[in-house]
Amino acid sequence: HLGEQKLVVLTNSSVYNETLSNLCHGCYQLLISYQGLSPMVRGTENLDENHSIIKKSRYIKTLDVTLTLKAGDDLYWQEAYRIGVVLFIAALIAAFLAVIFYWNWQSARVSLGMLLQKGMSRKEFIPYYQPIIDCRSGEVVGQEMLVRWRRFDGVLVQPNQFIPYAEDSGLILPITDLLLDQVYRDLAQLKGWVSINIVAQHLESGLLSQWFSLNRDPMVKRIAFELTERKPITQFELALAEIKAVLPLCHDFKLDDFGTGFGGFSYLQRLGINSIKIDKMFIDTIGTKDLKGAVLDAIIAFGHESNMEMIAEGVETQEQVDYLAAKGVYQHQGYFYSKPLPLKELLHFYLQVSHVR
């Protein structure tokens, strides 16, 4: 303070200009404001702010000075360029990783296809059987054949690890052909009928009628088929013709996982199927407050009204057994009775059931 006047001294003012210019030439402008005086400008004198305006102020109490740092278009475009380069590099890396992932995925699919073909040549696909019980008598009335893949090294591959690929690639057809032959050899030891899962491709290809034309033994009349709905039927004329050709030669056709697939009621009507398997999803609602319980009751009512044969899948508790029996659904399949078994264990299960009865 010089009397009524004040003297402001800015030391090393060139340092501000040099520092700001080194950070980004032409990007920054520093305003040094002291009360009662015009702001002093450091950095660039002409700051373009047509596209971007960035401003940050700080008051230094001990000096009674306000510093305002401003940035504009030059900083925006410089950072945009830097970010663009980073994003471009990141995109290249992501694309490179995606190509590697896709290549590995394709290689795995090709490898799986080769393994499946080798498995067929080695007869590694074997049938397991899950019994279907009449809950009134405890008698085995049939069984569902469930494919298992036991590799040459003894490893048992889970169905969900190869069935989807087999269906997508069309290998499900030769696999089913092999299993039909194995089931045929087991029939003499099996009780009742045995169901084999098929998809739309089986019906549209005519595989079943071809197999029956080569196997005229009356015993094959005990083979049934369960149409799964993992993929919709696209050629109804071919599918219907196949069912009409095979139906007199087999036990029957059943609609698997009823109420959860593509066709449902329309399949029953258009294909003439008169047997349904109630999906485990609905059986699980028994004894709960799940709203799907009402759907279960509606399915059962529909089955009775339409004179459908009904089989309940996924039965696991006595409560479910009692509920279904009270509703008039007597054929049950599930872990309450037995898990899927290889033939040797299934024959032992027959003996246990007979002993209990």
C-alpha positions as MATLAB code, in Angstrom:
seq = 'HLGEQKLVVLTNSSVYNETLSNLCHGCYQLLISYQGLSPMVRGTENLDENHSIIKKSRYIKTLDVTLTLKAGDDLYWQEAYRIGVVLFIAALIAAFLAVIFYWNWQSARVSLGMLLQKGMSRKEFIPYYQPIIDCRSGEVVGQEMLVRWRRFDGVLVQPNQFIPYAEDSGLILPITDLLLDQVYRDLAQLKGWVSINIVAQHLESGLLSQWFSLNRDPMVKRIAFELTERKPITQFELALAEIKAVLPLCHDFKLDDFGTGFGGFSYLQRLGINSIKIDKMFIDTIGTKDLKGAVLDAIIAFGHESNMEMIAEGVETQEQVDYLAAKGVYQHQGYFYSKPLPLKELLHFYLQVSHVR';
ca = [
       0.000    0.000    0.000;
       1.336    3.350   -1.013;
      -0.924    5.815    0.689;
      -4.277    5.566   -1.001;
      -2.750    3.582   -3.851;
      -1.866   -0.083   -4.179;
       1.052   -1.508   -6.059;
       0.707   -4.950   -7.629;
       3.874   -6.689   -8.740;
       3.773   -9.870  -10.845;
       7.094  -11.639  -10.528;
       8.356  -14.017  -13.243;
       5.358  -13.342  -15.465;
       7.103  -15.068  -18.333;
       6.921  -18.326  -16.397;
       3.130  -18.311  -16.769;
       3.297  -17.913  -20.519;
       5.967  -20.574  -20.927;
       4.205  -23.083  -18.690;
       0.803  -22.604  -20.307;
       2.237  -22.756  -23.811;
       4.163  -25.928  -23.050;
       1.003  -27.588  -21.799;
      -0.862  -26.737  -24.973;
       0.066  -23.924  -27.337;
      -2.826  -21.499  -27.777;
      -5.106  -23.478  -25.512;
      -4.966  -21.620  -22.196;
      -5.545  -18.096  -20.987;
      -4.871  -16.989  -17.411;
      -6.629  -13.921  -15.990;
      -5.088  -12.397  -12.846;
      -7.655  -10.103  -11.228;
      -7.012   -7.685   -8.410;
      -9.795   -5.587   -6.974;
     -10.066   -2.243   -8.687;
      -7.627   -3.091  -11.481;
      -8.105   -4.488  -14.962;
      -7.268   -8.234  -15.252;
      -3.805   -9.069  -16.454;
      -3.728  -11.671  -19.177;
      -1.138  -14.409  -19.496;
      -1.002  -17.330  -21.889;
      -2.632  -16.826  -25.269;
      -4.116  -13.404  -25.884;
      -6.781  -14.592  -28.326;
      -8.685  -17.618  -27.023;
     -11.123  -19.222  -29.470;
     -14.267  -20.258  -27.625;
     -16.677  -20.909  -30.469;
     -17.047  -24.654  -29.814;
     -15.915  -25.181  -26.235;
     -15.686  -22.986  -23.152;
     -13.931  -24.237  -20.014;
     -13.291  -21.930  -17.069;
     -12.028  -22.485  -13.529;
     -11.469  -19.710  -10.937;
      -9.596  -19.681   -7.656;
      -9.439  -16.864   -5.088;
      -6.239  -16.515   -3.045;
      -7.250  -14.783    0.147;
      -3.787  -13.843    1.422;
      -3.046  -11.972   -1.805;
      -6.604  -10.839   -2.472;
      -6.086  -12.111   -6.026;
      -8.418  -14.153   -8.229;
      -6.856  -16.483  -10.793;
      -9.122  -17.604  -13.643;
      -7.872  -20.278  -16.016;
      -9.750  -20.554  -19.297;
      -9.490  -23.021  -22.156;
     -11.282  -23.158  -25.483;
     -11.440  -24.773  -28.882;
      -7.749  -25.612  -29.290;
      -7.706  -27.716  -26.116;
     -10.985  -29.385  -27.103;
      -9.707  -30.444  -30.511;
      -6.326  -31.532  -29.147;
      -7.950  -33.748  -26.511;
     -10.513  -34.989  -29.028;
      -7.634  -36.064  -31.256;
      -5.889  -37.818  -28.384;
      -9.108  -39.583  -27.329;
      -9.772  -40.510  -30.947;
      -6.349  -42.117  -31.213;
      -6.903  -44.003  -27.943;
     -10.337  -45.196  -29.060;
      -8.967  -46.243  -32.433;
      -6.222  -48.282  -30.783;
      -8.748  -49.745  -28.315;
     -11.039  -50.645  -31.214;
      -8.169  -52.374  -33.013;
      -7.338  -54.354  -29.874;
     -11.014  -55.255  -29.335;
     -11.349  -56.323  -32.956;
      -8.188  -58.397  -32.679;
      -9.481  -60.096  -29.535;
     -12.870  -60.668  -31.179;
     -11.186  -62.341  -34.151;
      -9.201  -64.564  -31.783;
     -12.357  -65.431  -29.834;
     -14.298  -66.167  -33.021;
     -11.469  -68.277  -34.409;
     -11.245  -70.259  -31.170;
     -15.027  -70.659  -31.107;
     -15.068  -71.888  -34.691;
     -12.147  -74.195  -33.990;
     -13.967  -75.588  -30.959;
     -17.092  -76.192  -33.044;
     -15.085  -77.896  -35.758;
     -13.255  -79.921  -33.138;
     -16.532  -80.871  -31.471;
     -17.920  -81.952  -34.829;
     -14.892  -84.142  -35.429;
     -15.158  -85.592  -31.923;
     -18.844  -86.372  -32.470;
     -18.081  -88.115  -35.744;
     -15.305  -90.127  -34.111;
     -17.660  -90.900  -31.249;
     -20.191  -92.315  -33.693;
     -17.581  -94.467  -35.409;
     -16.483  -95.790  -31.998;
     -20.101  -96.272  -30.836;
     -19.492  -94.021  -27.834;
     -23.115  -92.844  -27.691;
     -25.063  -95.092  -25.363;
     -28.662  -95.192  -24.132;
     -29.627  -94.492  -20.541;
     -33.201  -95.215  -19.474;
     -35.380  -93.353  -16.978;
     -38.350  -95.455  -15.860;
     -41.931  -94.231  -16.121;
     -44.093  -95.498  -13.273;
     -47.825  -95.921  -12.836;
     -48.200  -94.443   -9.362;
     -51.320  -96.540   -8.644;
     -49.569  -99.871   -8.943;
     -45.908  -98.899   -8.763;
     -45.412 -100.771  -12.011;
     -42.918  -99.759  -14.691;
     -44.993  -98.995  -17.788;
     -42.204  -97.620  -19.934;
     -39.023  -95.591  -20.000;
     -37.505  -92.639  -21.776;
     -34.216  -93.217  -23.530;
     -31.726  -90.439  -22.837;
     -28.509  -90.355  -24.845;
     -25.189  -90.264  -23.040;
     -21.743  -89.845  -24.558;
     -19.135  -91.993  -22.870;
     -15.847  -91.198  -24.575;
     -13.128  -93.759  -25.187;
     -11.221  -92.371  -22.186;
     -14.197  -93.055  -19.894;
     -15.316  -89.421  -19.540;
     -19.112  -89.056  -19.539;
     -20.020  -85.895  -21.491;
     -23.173  -84.117  -20.326;
     -25.956  -83.905  -22.948;
     -26.134  -80.096  -22.854;
     -22.498  -79.999  -23.975;
     -23.120  -81.744  -27.295;
     -26.853  -82.092  -28.057;
     -27.361  -78.425  -29.165;
     -24.397  -78.653  -31.553;
     -25.521  -82.055  -32.822;
     -28.933  -80.585  -33.638;
     -27.505  -77.466  -35.288;
     -25.036  -79.435  -37.382;
     -27.433  -82.213  -38.382;
     -25.333  -84.869  -36.631;
     -28.316  -85.635  -34.413;
     -29.720  -87.733  -37.276;
     -26.909  -90.330  -37.513;
     -26.611  -90.326  -33.705;
     -30.308  -91.157  -33.418;
     -29.922  -93.847  -36.060;
     -27.222  -95.516  -33.948;
     -29.303  -95.231  -30.794;
     -32.344  -96.745  -32.486;
     -30.267  -99.811  -33.268;
     -29.047 -100.029  -29.669;
     -32.552  -99.599  -28.241;
     -33.771 -102.275  -30.630;
     -31.172 -104.679  -29.208;
     -32.246 -103.802  -25.648;
     -36.001 -104.139  -26.264;
     -36.184 -107.774  -25.267;
     -35.002 -106.829  -21.759;
     -37.068 -103.666  -21.363;
     -40.488 -103.437  -19.767;
     -43.314 -101.657  -21.575;
     -42.540  -99.064  -24.203;
     -39.440  -96.906  -24.631;
     -39.521  -93.290  -25.828;
     -36.809  -91.733  -27.955;
     -36.424  -87.968  -28.242;
     -36.654  -86.510  -31.733;
     -36.649  -82.998  -33.176;
     -38.335  -81.470  -36.211;
     -35.383  -82.469  -38.380;
     -36.097  -86.155  -37.777;
     -39.616  -85.818  -39.142;
     -38.670  -83.568  -42.042;
     -35.824  -85.857  -43.143;
     -37.815  -89.114  -43.155;
     -35.211  -90.840  -40.970;
     -37.743  -92.718  -38.840;
     -39.672  -94.301  -41.689;
     -36.390  -95.340  -43.300;
     -35.313  -97.081  -40.095;
     -38.638  -98.895  -39.690;
     -38.502 -100.059  -43.306;
     -35.278 -101.905  -42.414;
     -36.548 -103.290  -39.100;
     -39.795 -105.206  -39.481;
     -39.629 -107.085  -36.174;
     -43.010 -106.747  -34.345;
     -41.051 -105.844  -31.205;
     -40.336 -102.366  -32.623;
     -43.994 -101.588  -32.009;
     -42.898 -100.831  -28.432;
     -40.796  -97.859  -29.550;
     -42.329  -94.423  -29.006;
     -41.093  -90.969  -29.961;
     -41.078  -87.717  -28.005;
     -41.090  -84.621  -30.179;
     -39.087  -81.866  -28.508;
     -39.674  -78.254  -29.488;
     -36.190  -76.794  -29.260;
     -36.621  -75.873  -32.930;
     -39.927  -75.295  -34.734;
     -41.235  -77.461  -37.531;
     -40.877  -75.545  -40.795;
     -42.108  -78.190  -43.258;
     -45.396  -79.385  -41.806;
     -46.357  -81.430  -44.852;
     -43.218  -83.559  -44.590;
     -43.542  -83.880  -40.817;
     -47.194  -84.916  -41.015;
     -46.462  -87.446  -43.760;
     -43.672  -88.956  -41.649;
     -45.901  -89.264  -38.591;
     -48.648  -90.917  -40.635;
     -46.127  -93.375  -42.083;
     -44.512  -94.275  -38.750;
     -47.485  -94.159  -36.348;
     -48.871  -97.610  -37.349;
     -45.394  -99.098  -36.813;
     -44.557  -97.644  -33.394;
     -46.173  -97.258  -29.981;
     -47.056  -93.573  -30.322;
     -45.796  -89.995  -30.637;
     -45.660  -87.776  -27.573;
     -45.235  -84.013  -27.338;
     -42.358  -83.377  -24.936;
     -42.176  -80.457  -22.451;
     -45.767  -79.501  -23.234;
     -46.547  -75.838  -22.614;
     -42.987  -74.534  -23.010;
     -42.185  -74.879  -26.728;
     -43.032  -73.352  -30.096;
     -46.097  -75.299  -31.131;
     -47.984  -76.530  -28.109;
     -51.687  -76.873  -28.864;
     -51.209  -76.242  -32.591;
     -48.837  -79.228  -32.836;
     -51.400  -81.470  -31.174;
     -54.067  -80.334  -33.597;
     -52.028  -80.298  -36.811;
     -49.944  -83.416  -36.219;
     -52.556  -85.591  -34.560;
     -50.464  -86.312  -31.438;
     -52.527  -87.663  -28.541;
     -49.948  -87.923  -25.751;
     -48.277  -85.130  -23.799;
     -45.503  -84.900  -21.256;
     -46.057  -82.175  -18.670;
     -42.838  -80.228  -18.204;
     -40.995  -80.223  -14.866;
     -41.361  -76.441  -14.727;
     -45.070  -76.896  -13.998;
     -44.624  -79.891  -11.688;
     -42.304  -77.778   -9.533;
     -45.192  -75.407   -8.750;
     -47.029  -78.066   -6.739;
     -47.169  -77.014   -3.088;
     -46.065  -73.468   -3.903;
     -47.838  -70.195   -4.615;
     -46.320  -69.947   -8.084;
     -48.843  -68.637  -10.604;
     -47.783  -71.339  -13.053;
     -49.673  -73.746  -10.815;
     -52.849  -72.551  -12.489;
     -51.271  -73.402  -15.859;
     -50.565  -76.929  -14.594;
     -54.223  -77.383  -13.648;
     -55.295  -76.023  -17.043;
     -52.982  -78.462  -18.861;
     -54.330  -81.383  -16.866;
     -57.921  -80.297  -17.504;
     -57.185  -79.980  -21.211;
     -55.572  -83.411  -21.237;
     -58.613  -85.052  -19.670;
     -61.034  -83.168  -21.909;
     -59.087  -84.209  -25.023;
     -58.541  -87.831  -23.871;
     -54.783  -87.280  -23.925;
     -52.333  -89.669  -22.349;
     -50.448  -87.570  -19.795;
     -47.035  -88.192  -18.289;
     -45.643  -85.926  -15.571;
     -41.903  -85.242  -15.859;
     -39.562  -84.213  -13.074;
     -41.549  -85.732  -10.196;
     -39.352  -85.473   -7.111;
     -41.532  -85.462   -3.980;
     -44.364  -87.455   -2.406;
     -46.452  -84.269   -2.369;
     -46.162  -84.033   -6.155;
     -47.060  -87.709   -6.534;
     -50.185  -87.297   -4.389;
     -51.280  -84.080   -6.108;
     -50.929  -85.521   -9.600;
     -52.709  -88.740   -8.633;
     -55.584  -86.706   -7.178;
     -55.790  -84.849  -10.510;
     -55.887  -88.120  -12.459;
     -52.312  -88.023  -13.786;
     -50.917  -91.450  -12.950;
     -47.844  -91.899  -15.146;
     -44.835  -90.303  -13.476;
     -41.186  -89.869  -14.395;
     -38.556  -88.343  -12.184;
     -35.930  -88.696   -9.484;
     -38.584  -89.597   -6.896;
     -38.559  -92.988   -8.584;
     -35.233  -93.207  -10.382;
     -32.544  -91.241  -12.175;
     -31.628  -92.225  -15.772;
     -29.856  -95.584  -15.664;
     -27.694  -97.694  -17.971;
     -29.315 -100.976  -18.986;
     -27.607 -103.099  -16.325;
     -28.744 -100.817  -13.496;
     -32.218 -100.536  -15.026;
     -32.632 -104.314  -14.890;
     -31.642 -104.214  -11.223;
     -34.242 -101.465  -10.690;
     -36.888 -103.753  -12.229;
     -36.059 -106.379   -9.620;
     -36.316 -103.844   -6.791;
     -39.714 -102.644   -8.009;
     -40.975 -106.221   -8.318;
     -39.740 -107.021   -4.819;
     -41.514 -103.979   -3.355;
     -44.739 -104.937   -5.088;
];
